[in-house]
Amino acid sequence: LNPAYRWVRPTWSAREPALIITAYEEKQTRLYRYVLDGEVLSPLPNVETGAFHGIELVDQLLYLTGHGSETSTLMQLRRGSDQPENLGLGPVAAFRASTEWIAWSRPGSNNVQITPLQGLEGQREIEREGTASDEAFALTGNTLYYLDKEQLWSVVLPDGQATPVPSKKLPN
């Protein structure tokens, strides 16, 4: 990787053994694919400069665009398309995606929004009473994990109840 750039937010691609990684190129960001076999680095096609934090699923790429959590927009680029689409979720501070779900936080809110990835209908809101970071949540399969009130919690989607996760040490 070019040492002149700052490389951040690597995520595994669901399509191939590769990372989707954000490069800070001076004051701009750009998404790259780093294929592990052969160590090949290339900018993602059809994704505008200024894109960051990409998550590549089998059938689409999700990413943020616009700098600053007050103006960041969640975009998708469907496989086979050359035109990115705004998901229409409003300003997004942070997001996570799995094969079936998308979860995100809004600027200035402690809560986490969740909706099925296909159709984006049936939104659910998980209230967090504490002062957890916008980024303090994870999504894996059908389970959302999040920090609240100095405790790790999990919720099985779509309609499970919040359950404390036994842990001697909280993630930071």
Accessible surface in RSA format (square Angstrom, percent):
REM  Atomic radii and reference values for relative SASA: ProtOr
REM  Chains: A
REM  Algorithm: Lee & Richards
REM  Probe-radius: 1.40
REM  Slices: 20
REM RES _ NUM      All-atoms   Total-Side   Main-Chain    Non-polar    All polar
REM                ABS   REL    ABS   REL    ABS   REL    ABS   REL    ABS   REL
RES LEU A   1   105.39  58.7  44.82  32.1  60.57 152.3  49.82  35.0  55.58 149.6
RES ASN A   2    65.52  45.2  55.17  53.3  10.35  24.9  20.80  50.1  44.73  43.2
RES PRO A   3   132.04  96.2  98.45  89.7  33.59 122.1 107.70  88.9  24.34 151.3
RES ALA A   4    84.54  77.7  44.92  69.3  39.62  90.1  56.55  79.6  27.99  74.1
RES TYR A   5    69.86  32.6  59.96  34.1   9.90  25.8  24.03  18.1  45.84  56.5
RES ARG A   6   153.96  64.6 146.27  74.6   7.69  18.3  63.66  87.0  90.31  54.7
RES TRP A   7    47.34  19.0  20.50   9.9  26.84  63.0  20.50  10.9  26.84  43.5
RES VAL A   8    32.85  21.6  28.47  25.8   4.38  10.5  32.85  28.5   0.00   0.0
RES ARG A   9    85.37  35.8  71.32  36.4  14.04  33.4  25.70  35.1  59.67  36.2
RES PRO A  10    79.65  58.1  60.30  55.0  19.35  70.3  60.38  49.9  19.27 119.8
RES THR A  11    30.52  21.7  24.99  25.3   5.54  13.2  30.52  41.0   0.00   0.0
RES TRP A  12   173.98  69.8 159.76  77.3  14.22  33.4 130.26  69.5  43.72  70.9
RES SER A  13    12.58  10.6   0.00   0.0  12.58  29.0   0.03   0.1  12.55  17.6
RES ALA A  14    53.05  48.8  20.86  32.2  32.20  73.2  33.01  46.5  20.05  53.1
RES ARG A  15    69.72  29.3  33.75  17.2  35.97  85.7  14.58  19.9  55.14  33.4
RES GLU A  16    64.03  36.8  51.76  39.2  12.28  29.2  25.65  49.6  38.38  31.3
RES PRO A  17    85.60  62.4  76.27  69.5   9.33  33.9  85.06  70.2   0.54   3.3
RES ALA A  18     0.25   0.2   0.00   0.0   0.25   0.6   0.00   0.0   0.25   0.7
RES LEU A  19    33.33  18.6  33.33  23.8   0.00   0.0  33.33  23.4   0.00   0.0
RES ILE A  20     0.09   0.1   0.00   0.0   0.09   0.2   0.00   0.0   0.09   0.3
RES ILE A  21    10.90   6.2  10.72   8.0   0.18   0.4  10.90   7.8   0.00   0.0
RES THR A  22     0.33   0.2   0.33   0.3   0.00   0.0   0.24   0.3   0.09   0.1
RES ALA A  23     0.00   0.0   0.00   0.0   0.00   0.0   0.00   0.0   0.00   0.0
RES TYR A  24    71.79  33.5  68.86  39.2   2.93   7.6  33.27  25.0  38.52  47.5
RES GLU A  25    30.29  17.4  24.97  18.9   5.32  12.7   8.86  17.1  21.43  17.5
RES GLU A  26   168.43  96.7 132.79 100.5  35.64  84.9  61.63 119.2 106.80  87.2
RES LYS A  27   188.35  91.9 167.03 102.5  21.32  50.8 115.22 103.7  73.13  77.9
RES GLN A  28    86.85  48.6  86.85  63.5   0.00   0.0  31.05  66.1  55.81  42.3
RES THR A  29     0.17   0.1   0.00   0.0   0.16   0.4   0.16   0.2   0.01   0.0
RES ARG A  30    76.99  32.3  76.99  39.2   0.00   0.0   7.62  10.4  69.37  42.0
RES LEU A  31     1.40   0.8   0.09   0.1   1.31   3.3   0.09   0.1   1.31   3.5
RES TYR A  32    22.42  10.5  22.42  12.8   0.00   0.0   8.58   6.4  13.83  17.1
RES ARG A  33    38.58  16.2  38.58  19.7   0.00   0.0   9.16  12.5  29.42  17.8
RES TYR A  34    40.75  19.0  40.75  23.2   0.00   0.0  21.44  16.1  19.31  23.8
RES VAL A  35    30.41  20.0  30.41  27.5   0.00   0.0  30.41  26.4   0.00   0.0
RES LEU A  36    68.30  38.0  54.27  38.8  14.03  35.3  55.02  38.6  13.28  35.7
RES ASP A  37   115.23  80.7 103.57 103.1  11.66  27.6  25.26  59.4  89.97  89.7
RES GLY A  38    66.92  82.5   0.00   N/A  66.92  82.5  36.58 100.4  30.34  68.0
RES GLU A  39   126.33  72.5 106.82  80.8  19.51  46.4  22.44  43.4 103.89  84.8
RES VAL A  40    81.97  53.9  78.29  70.9   3.68   8.9  81.86  71.1   0.12   0.3
RES LEU A  41    60.72  33.8  33.52  24.0  27.20  68.4  33.52  23.5  27.20  73.2
RES SER A  42    44.55  37.6  44.09  58.8   0.47   1.1  28.28  60.2  16.27  22.8
RES PRO A  43    68.87  50.2  61.06  55.7   7.81  28.4  61.06  50.4   7.81  48.5
RES LEU A  44    12.03   6.7   4.28   3.1   7.76  19.5   4.28   3.0   7.76  20.9
RES PRO A  45    95.44  69.6  83.41  76.0  12.03  43.7  94.06  77.7   1.38   8.6
RES ASN A  46    74.61  51.5  46.99  45.4  27.62  66.5  15.63  37.6  58.98  57.0
RES VAL A  47    20.34  13.4   1.73   1.6  18.61  44.8   2.63   2.3  17.71  48.0
RES GLU A  48    66.01  37.9  52.94  40.1  13.07  31.1  55.82 108.0  10.19   8.3
RES THR A  49    67.09  47.7  45.89  46.5  21.20  50.5  27.98  37.6  39.11  59.1
RES GLY A  50     6.63   8.2   0.00   N/A   6.63   8.2   6.63  18.2   0.00   0.0
RES ALA A  51     0.00   0.0   0.00   0.0   0.00   0.0   0.00   0.0   0.00   0.0
RES PHE A  52    27.09  13.6  27.09  16.8   0.00   0.0  27.09  16.4   0.00   0.0
RES HIS A  53     9.45   5.2   9.45   6.6   0.00   0.0   0.47   0.5   8.98  10.4
RES GLY A  54     0.34   0.4   0.00   N/A   0.34   0.4   0.00   0.0   0.34   0.8
RES ILE A  55    20.36  11.6  20.36  15.2   0.00   0.0  20.36  14.7   0.00   0.0
RES GLU A  56     2.49   1.4   1.62   1.2   0.87   2.1   0.00   0.0   2.49   2.0
RES LEU A  57    13.42   7.5  13.41   9.6   0.00   0.0  13.42   9.4   0.00   0.0
RES VAL A  58    85.65  56.4  84.62  76.6   1.02   2.5  84.62  73.5   1.02   2.8
RES ASP A  59    71.42  50.0  67.65  67.3   3.77   8.9  33.26  78.3  38.16  38.1
RES GLN A  60     7.05   3.9   7.05   5.2   0.00   0.0   1.27   2.7   5.79   4.4
RES LEU A  61     6.62   3.7   6.62   4.7   0.00   0.0   6.62   4.6   0.00   0.0
RES LEU A  62     0.00   0.0   0.00   0.0   0.00   0.0   0.00   0.0   0.00   0.0
RES TYR A  63     0.00   0.0   0.00   0.0   0.00   0.0   0.00   0.0   0.00   0.0
RES LEU A  64     3.35   1.9   3.35   2.4   0.00   0.0   3.35   2.4   0.00   0.0
RES THR A  65    24.11  17.1  23.85  24.2   0.26   0.6  14.52  19.5   9.59  14.5
RES GLY A  66    28.21  34.8   0.00   N/A  28.21  34.8  26.51  72.8   1.70   3.8
RES HIS A  67    87.86  48.0  68.47  47.6  19.39  49.6  54.61  56.3  33.25  38.7
RES GLY A  68    47.66  58.8   0.00   N/A  47.66  58.8  38.25 105.0   9.42  21.1
RES SER A  69    46.28  39.1  35.69  47.6  10.59  24.4  15.34  32.7  30.94  43.3
RES GLU A  70   123.04  70.6 112.27  84.9  10.77  25.6  56.06 108.4  66.98  54.7
RES THR A  71    88.67  63.1  73.29  74.3  15.38  36.6  75.45 101.3  13.22  20.0
RES SER A  72     2.73   2.3   2.65   3.5   0.08   0.2   0.43   0.9   2.30   3.2
RES THR A  73    34.14  24.3  34.14  34.6   0.00   0.0   9.23  12.4  24.91  37.7
RES LEU A  74     1.47   0.8   0.21   0.2   1.26   3.2   0.21   0.1   1.26   3.4
RES MET A  75    25.41  13.2  25.41  16.8   0.00   0.0  22.76  19.3   2.65   3.5
RES GLN A  76    11.81   6.6  11.81   8.6   0.00   0.0   0.00   0.0  11.81   9.0
RES LEU A  77    17.44   9.7  16.43  11.8   1.02   2.6  16.43  11.5   1.02   2.7
RES ARG A  78   113.15  47.5 112.11  57.1   1.04   2.5  36.89  50.4  76.26  46.2
RES ARG A  79   144.67  60.7 118.14  60.2  26.54  63.2  42.68  58.3 101.99  61.8
RES GLY A  80    87.12 107.4   0.00   N/A  87.12 107.4  44.61 122.4  42.51  95.2
RES SER A  81    42.61  36.0  26.31  35.1  16.30  37.5  23.33  49.7  19.28  27.0
RES ASP A  82   100.94  70.7  89.56  89.1  11.38  26.9  20.78  48.9  80.16  79.9
RES GLN A  83   122.15  68.3 121.34  88.7   0.81   1.9  46.03  98.0  76.12  57.7
RES PRO A  84    26.31  19.2  16.70  15.2   9.61  34.9  16.70  13.8   9.61  59.7
RES GLU A  85    63.03  36.2  58.09  43.9   4.94  11.8  32.40  62.7  30.62  25.0
RES ASN A  86    91.17  62.9  65.22  63.0  25.96  62.5  23.87  57.5  67.30  65.0
RES LEU A  87    19.14  10.7   4.98   3.6  14.16  35.6   7.43   5.2  11.71  31.5
RES GLY A  88    62.54  77.1   0.00   N/A  62.54  77.1  31.75  87.1  30.78  68.9
RES LEU A  89    23.93  13.3  14.28  10.2   9.65  24.3  18.90  13.3   5.03  13.5
RES GLY A  90    38.65  47.7   0.00   N/A  38.65  47.7  33.07  90.7   5.58  12.5
RES PRO A  91    67.83  49.4  65.19  59.4   2.65   9.6  67.35  55.6   0.48   3.0
RES VAL A  92     0.00   0.0   0.00   0.0   0.00   0.0   0.00   0.0   0.00   0.0
RES ALA A  93    14.06  12.9   0.26   0.4  13.80  31.4   0.26   0.4  13.80  36.6
RES ALA A  94     0.35   0.3   0.00   0.0   0.35   0.8   0.35   0.5   0.00   0.0
RES PHE A  95     0.00   0.0   0.00   0.0   0.00   0.0   0.00   0.0   0.00   0.0
RES ARG A  96    42.91  18.0  42.91  21.9   0.00   0.0  20.72  28.3  22.20  13.5
RES ALA A  97    14.43  13.3   0.00   0.0  14.43  32.8   0.00   0.0  14.43  38.2
RES SER A  98    11.01   9.3   4.84   6.5   6.16  14.2  10.87  23.2   0.13   0.2
RES THR A  99    95.69  68.1  79.77  80.9  15.92  37.9  65.23  87.6  30.46  46.0
RES GLU A 100    97.91  56.2  92.69  70.1   5.22  12.4  28.18  54.5  69.73  56.9
RES TRP A 101    23.55   9.5  23.55  11.4   0.00   0.0  23.43  12.5   0.12   0.2
RES ILE A 102     0.00   0.0   0.00   0.0   0.00   0.0   0.00   0.0   0.00   0.0
RES ALA A 103     0.00   0.0   0.00   0.0   0.00   0.0   0.00   0.0   0.00   0.0
RES TRP A 104     0.28   0.1   0.28   0.1   0.00   0.0   0.28   0.1   0.00   0.0
RES SER A 105     0.00   0.0   0.00   0.0   0.00   0.0   0.00   0.0   0.00   0.0
RES ARG A 106    85.96  36.1  85.84  43.8   0.12   0.3  30.83  42.1  55.13  33.4
RES PRO A 107    27.24  19.9   7.09   6.5  20.15  73.2   7.95   6.6  19.29 119.9
RES GLY A 108    87.48 107.9   0.00   N/A  87.48 107.9  44.81 123.0  42.67  95.6
RES SER A 109    33.60  28.4  25.16  33.6   8.44  19.4  24.20  51.5   9.40  13.2
RES ASN A 110    53.48  36.9  46.93  45.4   6.55  15.8   4.97  12.0  48.51  46.9
RES ASN A 111    30.94  21.3  30.78  29.7   0.16   0.4   0.20   0.5  30.74  29.7
RES VAL A 112     0.00   0.0   0.00   0.0   0.00   0.0   0.00   0.0   0.00   0.0
RES GLN A 113     4.28   2.4   4.28   3.1   0.00   0.0   0.00   0.0   4.28   3.2
RES ILE A 114     1.17   0.7   0.75   0.6   0.43   1.0   0.75   0.5   0.43   1.2
RES THR A 115     1.62   1.2   1.51   1.5   0.11   0.3   1.62   2.2   0.00   0.0
RES PRO A 116    40.20  29.3  40.20  36.6   0.00   0.0  40.20  33.2   0.00   0.0
RES LEU A 117    10.85   6.0   2.38   1.7   8.47  21.3   2.38   1.7   8.47  22.8
RES GLN A 118   112.63  63.0  98.09  71.7  14.54  34.6  61.36 130.6  51.27  38.9
RES GLY A 119    57.93  71.4   0.00   N/A  57.93  71.4  35.20  96.6  22.74  50.9
RES LEU A 120    52.66  29.3  31.56  22.6  21.10  53.0  31.56  22.2  21.10  56.8
RES GLU A 121   134.48  77.2 125.24  94.7   9.25  22.0  47.46  91.8  87.03  71.1
RES GLY A 122    66.25  81.7   0.00   N/A  66.25  81.7  41.80 114.7  24.45  54.8
RES GLN A 123    90.31  50.5  57.53  42.0  32.77  78.0  22.92  48.8  67.39  51.1
RES ARG A 124    64.80  27.2  59.61  30.4   5.19  12.4  36.44  49.8  28.37  17.2
RES GLU A 125    88.07  50.6  64.53  48.8  23.54  56.0  15.81  30.6  72.25  59.0
RES ILE A 126    11.07   6.3   9.45   7.0   1.62   3.9  11.07   8.0   0.00   0.0
RES GLU A 127   126.72  72.8 110.30  83.4  16.42  39.1  26.83  51.9  99.90  81.6
RES ARG A 128     6.87   2.9   0.21   0.1   6.66  15.9   0.19   0.3   6.67   4.0
RES GLU A 129   133.35  76.6 100.63  76.1  32.72  77.9  41.10  79.5  92.25  75.3
RES GLY A 130    16.89  20.8   0.00   N/A  16.89  20.8  16.89  46.4   0.00   0.0
RES THR A 131   135.76  96.6 107.46 108.9  28.31  67.5  76.47 102.7  59.30  89.6
RES ALA A 132    22.94  21.1   2.98   4.6  19.96  45.4  14.47  20.4   8.47  22.4
RES SER A 133    67.03  56.6  50.38  67.2  16.65  38.4  48.44 103.1  18.60  26.1
RES ASP A 134    48.18  33.7  43.89  43.7   4.28  10.1   8.99  21.2  39.18  39.1
RES GLU A 135    60.05  34.5  52.26  39.5   7.78  18.5  41.87  81.0  18.18  14.8
RES ALA A 136    19.75  18.2   6.70  10.3  13.06  29.7  19.62  27.6   0.14   0.4
RES PHE A 137    11.08   5.5   0.00   0.0  11.08  28.8   4.45   2.7   6.63  19.0
RES ALA A 138    49.68  45.7  49.29  76.1   0.38   0.9  49.48  69.7   0.20   0.5
RES LEU A 139    19.35  10.8   0.00   0.0  19.35  48.6   0.03   0.0  19.32  52.0
RES THR A 140    80.15  57.0  73.58  74.6   6.57  15.7  42.41  57.0  37.74  57.1
RES GLY A 141    42.76  52.7   0.00   N/A  42.76  52.7  35.99  98.8   6.78  15.2
RES ASN A 142    64.93  44.8  59.38  57.4   5.55  13.4   9.63  23.2  55.31  53.5
RES THR A 143    25.22  17.9  25.22  25.6   0.00   0.0   5.30   7.1  19.91  30.1
RES LEU A 144     0.00   0.0   0.00   0.0   0.00   0.0   0.00   0.0   0.00   0.0
RES TYR A 145    72.49  33.8  72.20  41.1   0.29   0.7  35.31  26.5  37.18  45.8
RES TYR A 146     9.13   4.3   7.62   4.3   1.52   3.9   1.82   1.4   7.32   9.0
RES LEU A 147    33.46  18.6  33.46  23.9   0.00   0.0  33.46  23.5   0.00   0.0
RES ASP A 148     7.81   5.5   5.88   5.9   1.92   4.5   1.84   4.3   5.97   6.0
RES LYS A 149   112.71  55.0  84.52  51.9  28.19  67.1  58.51  52.7  54.21  57.7
RES GLU A 150   161.67  92.8 134.43 101.7  27.24  64.9  52.45 101.5 109.22  89.2
RES GLN A 151    53.74  30.0  53.22  38.9   0.52   1.2  10.26  21.8  43.48  33.0
RES LEU A 152    29.44  16.4  29.44  21.1   0.00   0.0  29.44  20.7   0.00   0.0
RES TRP A 153    47.19  18.9  47.19  22.8   0.00   0.0  47.12  25.1   0.07   0.1
RES SER A 154    17.77  15.0  17.20  23.0   0.57   1.3   1.46   3.1  16.31  22.9
RES VAL A 155     0.95   0.6   0.35   0.3   0.60   1.4   0.95   0.8   0.00   0.0
RES VAL A 156    89.92  59.2  87.63  79.3   2.28   5.5  87.63  76.1   2.28   6.2
RES LEU A 157     8.32   4.6   0.60   0.4   7.72  19.4   0.69   0.5   7.62  20.5
RES PRO A 158    84.71  61.7  78.56  71.6   6.15  22.4  78.83  65.1   5.88  36.6
RES ASP A 159   114.28  80.1 101.23 100.8  13.05  30.9  35.29  83.1  78.99  78.8
RES GLY A 160    20.82  25.7   0.00   N/A  20.82  25.7  20.20  55.4   0.63   1.4
RES GLN A 161   144.31  80.7 134.66  98.4   9.66  23.0  58.91 125.4  85.41  64.8
RES ALA A 162    47.83  44.0  26.10  40.3  21.74  49.4  26.10  36.7  21.74  57.6
RES THR A 163    74.16  52.7  73.45  74.5   0.71   1.7  52.47  70.5  21.69  32.8
RES PRO A 164    71.13  51.8  62.23  56.7   8.90  32.3  62.23  51.4   8.90  55.3
RES VAL A 165    33.80  22.2  32.97  29.8   0.83   2.0  33.80  29.4   0.00   0.0
RES PRO A 166   129.29  94.2 100.66  91.8  28.63 104.1 112.08  92.5  17.20 106.9
RES SER A 167    57.52  48.6  16.18  21.6  41.34  95.2  14.81  31.5  42.71  59.8
RES LYS A 168   221.69 108.2 176.23 108.1  45.45 108.2 126.25 113.6  95.43 101.7
RES LYS A 169   172.55  84.2 156.95  96.3  15.60  37.2 104.52  94.1  68.03  72.5
RES LEU A 170    65.25  36.3  50.19  35.9  15.07  37.9  50.35  35.4  14.90  40.1
RES PRO A 171    72.79  53.1  56.20  51.2  16.59  60.3  68.17  56.3   4.62  28.7
RES ASN A 172   189.46 130.7 122.04 117.9  67.42 162.3  69.06 166.2 120.40 116.4
END  Absolute sums over single chains surface
CHAIN  1 A     9341.8       7164.8       2177.0       4997.1       4344.7
END  Absolute sums over all chains
TOTAL          9341.8       7164.8       2177.0       4997.1       4344.7
